[in-house]
Amino acid sequence: MSSTLHDASLVAENTDVIQQIDPLFDVLSSTVPYRSDLVRLAAGTLAAVRLPSHLPAEWCAELVRALDDCEFDTYDERRIFPPVTKLGPAVFDYYLDHAIRAEYWEHAEQSRRTWKRIVGDNDPLDTLISELRLIWQGPVEAATVGGRELFVGMVRELTGGARMHFDELMREFPGVVDQELVAQFGFNCYISVPEEGGELVVYRRRWKPSDERERIGYGWSERIAADEPRVMVKPGVGDSVWFDSRNFHSITPNTAGRRLSIAFFCGVTPENKLVLWS
C-alpha cells in the first residue's frame, strides 16, 4: 500500500493544505494510482487522488470546441442557484417519492445520443472508465434503478463556484439505486480550467443533524467547517480528481476562463464493485 505521510514528492503540485494540518488528509498526485489509493480515500485517510494529464490536452481542446455547438441545460434551479450549466441528467433532479420520475430515462437517452454525436468513435468517457477498471482491479459498471442503467458522464460548466455541500446518495436518497453503497467518491476530469479560480476545496468534515441550523439553500455555511482541516486542489487541463464526496466540499468562483469537467460519482458496494452515476 502506498503512503504519502513522509514523502512530500507525492503530494499534489498546485495543492495547498491550509488551516489545521492533518497528515492523513492530503492529496496524492500520481500518474499511476493504485487500487489501494482509492481504498485509502474510502477509508478517510486521503483527501483526494489526482491523476495529472489523464486525458491529452489536444483531446480536451477538441472536445471543448465540439461542446460549443451543443445546447446545455441546468440543474433544477429550485435546488441549485445560481444556475450550473450541464449536459446530461442529474439523478437527484428526478427523485420523487423514493423513485425516479419517468422523464429521467428520456433525458438520459437523449444525452447519450448527443454525446455520441459529439465524440464519435473516439470517446474520452470510455477511456476514463476503462482506466478506472484497471486501477480498481474489479468490476466497474453503471449503477441501476430497477435494473436500468443510470446515466454516467455529465459535462458541467461552473463559473460562479459552488457553495459548501456534500453528496451522499445513500443518505440523501436512500433506497433509490439497486446497489447498497458503503462509500462514495466524486470524480471530475477537467477538459478546461480557468486562469484564476475554480479550485476544489475539500473539508475533513461530514454532515451531522445539527448542521441544518446553518443550511443555506442547497448548501451550508462554511462556519461549520471553519476549524477543520481542508485541502485546496487546483487542477490542470486533462487532470482527473477523485475525492470523498461525503465530506463537505466547495468550488471557488472563476475570475477568468472556463471550468468544464466530465463528472460522475463512484459508489463502492459490499461486494467490492464500483458503480457509477451522474
C-alpha positions as semicolon CSV with decimal commas, in nm:
position;residue;x (nm);y (nm);z (nm)
1;M;0,000;0,000;0,000
2;S;0,137;0,341;-0,098
3;S;0,183;0,615;0,161
4;T;0,217;0,992;0,135
5;L;0,286;1,051;0,504
6;H;0,661;1,111;0,473
7;D;0,717;1,163;0,101
8;A;0,648;1,525;0,008
9;S;0,714;1,449;-0,360
10;L;0,386;1,257;-0,376
11;V;0,176;1,544;-0,250
12;A;-0,001;1,708;-0,544
13;E;0,157;2,008;-0,706
14;N;-0,074;2,310;-0,702
15;T;-0,227;2,181;-0,378
16;D;-0,233;2,385;-0,061
17;V;-0,309;2,230;0,278
18;I;-0,440;2,511;0,492
19;Q;-0,585;2,564;0,838
20;Q;-0,505;2,268;1,065
21;I;-0,264;2,017;0,909
22;D;-0,368;1,651;0,913
23;P;-0,112;1,403;0,771
24;L;-0,398;1,164;0,695
25;F;-0,584;1,424;0,489
26;D;-0,363;1,519;0,199
27;V;-0,380;1,488;-0,180
28;L;-0,199;1,210;-0,362
29;S;-0,079;1,302;-0,710
30;S;0,020;1,006;-0,925
31;T;0,024;0,918;-1,295
32;V;-0,029;0,555;-1,191
33;P;-0,266;0,546;-0,892
34;Y;-0,333;0,210;-0,731
35;R;-0,645;0,043;-0,601
36;S;-0,503;0,092;-0,251
37;D;-0,512;0,469;-0,305
38;L;-0,887;0,460;-0,372
39;V;-0,929;0,230;-0,072
40;R;-0,750;0,489;0,143
41;L;-0,982;0,752;0,001
42;A;-1,283;0,542;0,103
43;A;-1,130;0,486;0,447
44;G;-1,081;0,859;0,502
45;T;-0,700;0,858;0,511
46;L;-0,667;1,061;0,191
47;A;-0,845;1,382;0,095
48;A;-0,820;1,330;-0,281
49;V;-0,638;1,144;-0,556
50;R;-0,518;1,344;-0,855
51;L;-0,412;1,188;-1,187
52;P;-0,229;1,455;-1,391
53;S;-0,287;1,471;-1,768
54;H;-0,533;1,181;-1,757
55;L;-0,666;1,299;-2,094
56;P;-0,431;1,457;-2,351
57;A;-0,464;1,835;-2,379
58;E;-0,544;1,811;-2,751
59;W;-0,837;1,576;-2,678
60;C;-0,966;1,825;-2,422
61;A;-0,939;2,120;-2,661
62;E;-1,116;1,927;-2,937
63;L;-1,397;1,826;-2,701
64;V;-1,444;2,183;-2,575
65;R;-1,474;2,306;-2,934
66;A;-1,733;2,039;-3,010
67;L;-1,931;2,124;-2,697
68;D;-1,951;2,490;-2,803
69;D;-2,213;2,382;-3,058
70;C;-2,411;2,180;-2,804
71;E;-2,712;2,308;-2,610
72;F;-2,666;2,275;-2,233
73;D;-2,939;2,274;-1,969
74;T;-2,917;2,344;-1,594
75;Y;-2,976;2,167;-1,267
76;D;-3,319;2,220;-1,116
77;E;-3,289;2,587;-1,020
78;R;-3,523;2,533;-0,724
79;R;-3,238;2,327;-0,576
80;I;-2,922;2,488;-0,714
81;F;-2,889;2,861;-0,773
82;P;-2,706;3,041;-0,933
83;P;-2,761;2,804;-1,227
84;V;-2,495;2,549;-1,326
85;T;-2,499;2,452;-1,693
86;K;-2,456;2,087;-1,788
87;L;-2,501;1,818;-2,050
88;G;-2,677;1,512;-1,911
89;P;-2,930;1,448;-1,632
90;A;-2,858;1,458;-1,260
91;V;-3,042;1,171;-1,098
92;F;-3,134;1,378;-0,790
93;D;-3,325;1,624;-1,009
94;Y;-3,571;1,342;-1,087
95;Y;-3,615;1,195;-0,739
96;L;-3,979;1,174;-0,630
97;D;-4,134;0,963;-0,353
98;H;-3,846;0,714;-0,330
99;A;-3,837;0,664;-0,707
100;I;-3,704;0,822;-1,027
101;R;-3,952;1,005;-1,250
102;A;-4,003;0,864;-1,599
103;E;-3,866;1,181;-1,759
104;Y;-3,519;1,089;-1,632
105;W;-3,486;0,798;-1,871
106;E;-3,588;1,011;-2,168
107;H;-3,331;1,276;-2,074
108;A;-3,063;1,010;-2,022
109;E;-3,117;0,852;-2,363
110;Q;-3,125;1,189;-2,538
111;S;-2,798;1,288;-2,365
112;R;-2,629;0,961;-2,466
113;R;-2,722;1,026;-2,829
114;T;-2,593;1,383;-2,810
115;W;-2,266;1,272;-2,652
116;K;-2,212;1,001;-2,914
117;R;-2,272;1,253;-3,191
118;I;-2,011;1,486;-3,038
119;V;-1,734;1,233;-2,971
120;G;-1,790;0,973;-3,244
121;D;-1,567;0,667;-3,209
122;N;-1,304;0,849;-3,000
123;D;-1,496;0,854;-2,672
124;P;-1,296;1,003;-2,381
125;L;-1,553;0,874;-2,132
126;D;-1,484;0,516;-2,243
127;T;-1,113;0,584;-2,192
128;L;-1,167;0,720;-1,840
129;I;-1,388;0,429;-1,733
130;S;-1,156;0,168;-1,889
131;E;-0,862;0,310;-1,695
132;L;-1,072;0,320;-1,378
133;R;-1,128;-0,055;-1,421
134;L;-0,752;-0,108;-1,440
135;I;-0,699;0,097;-1,124
136;W;-0,981;-0,067;-0,928
137;Q;-0,890;-0,420;-1,042
138;G;-1,251;-0,527;-1,016
139;P;-1,596;-0,477;-1,166
140;V;-1,686;-0,120;-1,267
141;E;-2,031;-0,061;-1,415
142;A;-2,322;0,180;-1,416
143;A;-2,546;0,191;-1,109
144;T;-2,900;0,074;-1,177
145;V;-3,255;0,156;-1,074
146;G;-3,498;-0,127;-1,133
147;G;-3,234;-0,294;-1,347
148;R;-3,195;0,008;-1,577
149;E;-2,854;0,174;-1,605
150;L;-2,821;0,532;-1,483
151;F;-2,657;0,799;-1,697
152;V;-2,279;0,833;-1,647
153;G;-2,060;1,119;-1,767
154;M;-2,223;1,457;-1,720
155;V;-2,036;1,758;-1,860
156;R;-2,060;2,057;-1,625
157;E;-1,955;2,418;-1,655
158;L;-1,924;2,625;-1,337
159;T;-1,840;2,993;-1,333
160;G;-1,982;3,122;-1,005
161;G;-1,838;2,847;-0,788
162;A;-2,038;2,612;-0,568
163;R;-2,146;2,661;-0,208
164;M;-2,013;2,418;0,052
165;H;-2,219;2,098;0,037
166;F;-2,187;1,720;0,042
167;D;-2,306;1,442;-0,188
168;E;-2,409;1,108;-0,035
169;L;-2,668;0,913;-0,228
170;M;-2,747;0,662;0,048
171;R;-2,816;0,942;0,298
172;E;-2,997;1,188;0,073
173;F;-3,194;0,942;-0,141
174;P;-3,195;0,606;0,041
175;G;-3,315;0,303;-0,148
176;V;-3,313;0,464;-0,493
177;V;-3,039;0,257;-0,658
178;D;-3,043;-0,121;-0,667
179;Q;-2,697;-0,144;-0,510
180;E;-2,604;-0,091;-0,147
181;L;-2,316;0,156;-0,112
182;V;-2,059;0,171;0,166
183;A;-1,855;0,464;0,027
184;Q;-1,889;0,731;-0,242
185;F;-1,638;0,931;-0,447
186;G;-1,681;1,228;-0,672
187;F;-1,485;1,213;-0,998
188;N;-1,402;1,501;-1,232
189;C;-1,181;1,508;-1,541
190;Y;-1,113;1,872;-1,629
191;I;-1,126;1,948;-2,001
192;S;-1,096;2,325;-1,948
193;V;-0,971;2,515;-1,644
194;P;-0,991;2,887;-1,564
195;E;-0,685;3,105;-1,543
196;E;-0,792;3,204;-1,193
197;G;-1,038;3,046;-0,951
198;G;-1,226;2,720;-0,988
199;E;-1,035;2,535;-0,715
200;L;-1,192;2,237;-0,538
201;V;-1,188;2,270;-0,158
202;V;-1,247;1,952;0,046
203;Y;-1,301;1,968;0,423
204;R;-1,237;1,686;0,669
205;R;-1,592;1,721;0,794
206;R;-1,906;1,513;0,738
207;W;-2,265;1,628;0,776
208;K;-2,442;1,588;1,112
209;P;-2,803;1,674;1,203
210;S;-2,715;1,988;1,398
211;D;-2,567;2,135;1,078
212;E;-2,919;2,201;0,948
213;R;-2,918;2,521;1,153
214;E;-2,653;2,651;0,911
215;R;-2,826;2,542;0,589
216;I;-2,833;2,796;0,303
217;G;-3,034;2,670;0,008
218;Y;-2,865;2,361;-0,134
219;G;-2,552;2,417;0,077
220;W;-2,426;2,512;0,420
221;S;-2,241;2,799;0,583
222;E;-1,865;2,745;0,587
223;R;-1,873;2,839;0,955
224;I;-1,943;2,476;1,046
225;A;-1,611;2,368;0,891
226;A;-1,406;2,676;0,980
227;D;-1,178;2,491;1,223
228;E;-1,148;2,168;1,022
229;P;-0,850;2,054;0,811
230;R;-0,905;2,111;0,442
231;V;-0,724;2,085;0,111
232;M;-0,747;2,303;-0,197
233;V;-0,689;2,140;-0,535
234;K;-0,623;2,345;-0,848
235;P;-0,640;2,102;-1,140
236;G;-0,475;2,140;-1,479
237;V;-0,624;2,064;-1,821
238;G;-0,675;1,689;-1,858
239;D;-0,629;1,616;-1,486
240;S;-0,866;1,379;-1,310
241;V;-0,951;1,411;-0,940
242;W;-1,129;1,168;-0,708
243;F;-1,243;1,282;-0,363
244;D;-1,479;1,154;-0,095
245;S;-1,796;1,346;-0,177
246;R;-1,942;1,263;0,166
247;N;-1,704;1,526;0,301
248;F;-1,820;1,885;0,275
249;H;-1,668;2,047;-0,033
250;S;-1,696;2,367;-0,232
251;I;-1,566;2,527;-0,552
252;T;-1,421;2,876;-0,567
253;P;-1,565;3,117;-0,829
254;N;-1,389;3,167;-1,162
255;T;-1,241;3,509;-1,219
256;A;-1,108;3,436;-1,570
257;G;-1,152;3,143;-1,809
258;R;-1,385;2,841;-1,828
259;R;-1,415;2,542;-1,593
260;L;-1,555;2,237;-1,774
261;S;-1,536;1,881;-1,648
262;I;-1,662;1,532;-1,721
263;A;-1,820;1,434;-1,391
264;F;-1,969;1,129;-1,224
265;F;-1,993;0,958;-0,887
266;C;-1,838;0,624;-0,792
267;G;-2,004;0,408;-0,527
268;V;-1,829;0,117;-0,353
269;T;-2,053;-0,184;-0,283
270;P;-2,005;-0,451;-0,012
271;E;-1,914;-0,689;-0,297
272;N;-1,615;-0,468;-0,386
273;K;-1,773;-0,342;-0,705
274;L;-1,761;0,019;-0,826
275;V;-2,089;0,154;-0,961
276;L;-2,114;0,485;-1,145
277;W;-2,379;0,753;-1,198
278;S;-2,414;1,127;-1,256
